[in-house]
Amino acid sequence: MTLLRYMYVLLLFPIVLSGVWGCAADSPLPSKMGEVTPALNLSQFQLRDIEGEWEYRETNIVYPLKFDQKGNGSYEWKQGRFVTTRFERGEWLGTWHQPENDREGEFEMRLEPGGQSAIGRWWYTRIEKDRDPLEPGGTFTIYKLSENTQR
């Protein structure tokens, strides 16, 4: 009976792995390793096009965001702010900081075609004095609400 279970596991293992690999390839989120699917219609989109008011949504949480022409912005929760470190062909990377609760981390987003929304994820890089926190981050979507007309 043990040999039969062993053979069963050996036969199912490649099938399970192929299913996991197949699911990972279809993920709508950008990968931290830089493997992103090129977005359509975003080659003309520039960092200054991010400027304006956006809405952040994560599960049941909704926050207003405001970004400047450099992709830096703020949000009210814990005096939060975003700093864009890279923006290229719709891939948007940066850091976030919350001085009020002494936390910071990084984010990555992928703009949707048209540049009016983005899907992303965030993670911690520091919680108070802990520079290698085990706390998970999350996924989110942002939607552009308005553009700055003072250009």
C-alpha positions in Angstrom: 0.0 0.0 0.0 2.9 2.4 0.7 4.4 1.8 -2.7 1.0 2.6 -4.3 0.8 5.9 -2.5 4.3 6.8 -3.5 3.6 6.1 -7.1 0.4 8.1 -6.9 2.3 11.1 -5.5 5.0 10.8 -8.2 2.4 10.8 -11.0 0.4 13.8 -9.6 3.3 16.0 -8.7 4.0 17.2 -12.3 0.3 17.7 -13.0 0.0 19.9 -9.9 3.2 21.9 -10.8 1.9 22.5 -14.3 -1.3 23.9 -12.9 0.5 26.2 -10.5 2.8 27.5 -13.3 -0.2 28.0 -15.6 -2.0 30.1 -13.0 1.0 32.2 -12.2 1.4 33.2 -15.9 -2.1 34.5 -16.0 -1.8 36.8 -13.0 -3.1 40.4 -13.6 -0.4 41.8 -11.2 3.1 42.8 -12.2 5.8 40.6 -10.8 8.5 41.8 -8.4 11.0 40.2 -10.6 10.3 42.5 -13.6 8.4 40.0 -15.7 5.5 42.2 -16.8 3.2 41.9 -19.8 3.5 44.9 -22.0 0.4 47.2 -21.7 -1.3 48.4 -24.8 -1.6 52.0 -25.8 0.8 53.2 -23.0 3.9 54.0 -25.1 2.9 57.7 -25.3 1.9 57.9 -21.6 4.4 60.0 -19.6 5.0 60.5 -15.9 3.4 64.0 -16.0 0.2 62.3 -17.2 -0.2 60.8 -13.7 -0.8 64.3 -12.2 -4.2 64.7 -10.7 -6.6 63.1 -8.3 -7.0 59.4 -8.0 -8.9 56.9 -5.8 -7.2 54.0 -4.1 -9.2 50.8 -3.5 -8.2 47.8 -1.5 -10.9 45.3 -0.4 -13.3 47.6 1.6 -10.8 50.5 1.9 -11.1 53.6 -0.3 -8.7 56.6 -0.1 -8.3 59.7 -2.2 -4.8 60.2 -3.6 -3.2 63.2 -5.3 -0.1 63.0 -7.5 2.1 65.8 -8.9 3.9 65.9 -12.3 6.7 63.7 -10.9 4.4 61.0 -9.7 4.8 61.9 -6.0 1.7 62.1 -3.9 0.0 62.0 -0.6 -2.9 60.3 1.1 -4.6 61.0 4.5 -4.1 57.6 6.2 -1.2 58.0 8.7 0.1 61.1 6.8 1.0 58.8 3.9 2.9 59.7 0.8 4.0 58.0 -2.4 7.3 58.5 -4.1 7.6 57.3 -7.7 11.1 55.8 -8.4 10.4 54.5 -12.0 7.8 54.9 -14.6 8.2 53.3 -18.0 5.7 52.0 -20.5 3.0 51.8 -18.0 5.0 50.1 -15.3 4.9 52.3 -12.1 7.3 51.6 -9.2 7.9 53.5 -6.0 7.9 53.7 -2.3 5.3 54.6 0.3 5.9 56.2 3.7 3.6 56.6 6.7 5.3 58.7 9.4 2.4 58.6 11.8 2.6 54.8 12.4 6.4 54.5 11.5 6.0 52.2 8.4 7.3 52.2 4.9 7.4 50.0 1.9 7.4 49.7 -1.9 4.7 49.4 -4.5 4.4 48.3 -8.1 1.6 49.0 -10.5 0.7 48.4 -14.1 -1.4 51.1 -15.8 -4.4 49.7 -17.8 -4.8 50.8 -21.4 -5.8 54.4 -21.6 -4.0 55.2 -18.3 -7.2 55.9 -16.2 -6.6 53.0 -13.8 -3.9 50.7 -12.5 -3.6 47.4 -10.8 -0.8 46.9 -8.2 0.5 45.5 -5.1 2.4 46.9 -2.1 4.6 45.4 0.6 6.5 46.5 3.8 10.2 47.2 3.8 10.1 48.5 7.4 7.8 48.5 10.4 9.2 50.7 13.1 12.7 49.3 13.8 12.1 46.0 12.0 13.8 46.3 8.5 12.8 42.7 7.5 9.1 42.5 8.5 7.1 39.4 7.8 3.8 41.2 7.6 2.2 40.7 4.2 1.2 43.6 1.9 -1.7 43.6 -0.4 -3.2 44.3 -3.8 -5.0 47.3 -4.9 -6.5 49.2 -7.8 -6.4 53.0 -8.4 -8.7 55.0 -10.6 -8.1 58.5 -12.0 -10.7 60.9 -11.0 -9.5 64.2 -12.4 -6.6 65.9 -14.2 -4.7 69.0 -13.0 -5.6 71.7 -15.5 -2.8 74.1 -14.4 -0.2 72.8 -16.9 
